[in-house]
Amino acid sequence: MELPAEVLIHNALLGLKGAPGTLLQIAPEGYYLVTCRFGDREHRVMLPVGDTVIIAKEHEEPAAEILDVER
């Protein structure tokens, strides 16, 4: 995923359930840096990786071929 990326954000601590936002950075210190809307303003927020789900807003196109996985 190239950054910045339009995403949907799930985070129970802030009560976000599929909130639209922009992923700006994945920090090695263990947080996502995102911008998202609270009320009528856009805010920059650091969300812990362990408590946050980030989903790309654009869906993936199905692969033309299915790769065999060796087990």
C-alpha positions, 0 to 999 in steps of 0.5 A: 500500500502506497502512502498516503492511502485512503482507509477505513479505521476501526478502533474501539478506544475511540469508537471508530467503526469504519471511519474514513481517514487517510493513513500517513505513516506506519511508525516503527514505534508501533502506531499508525499516523492517520488523519480523520474527521471528528465533528466538523474538523480533520485531526491528525491522530496516532493510533496503536497498531495493536488496537487498530484495524486499517482497511484499504478503501479501494478493493483489490482486483482478483488475481488472474491466477491462483498461486499454489502454496507449498505446505 
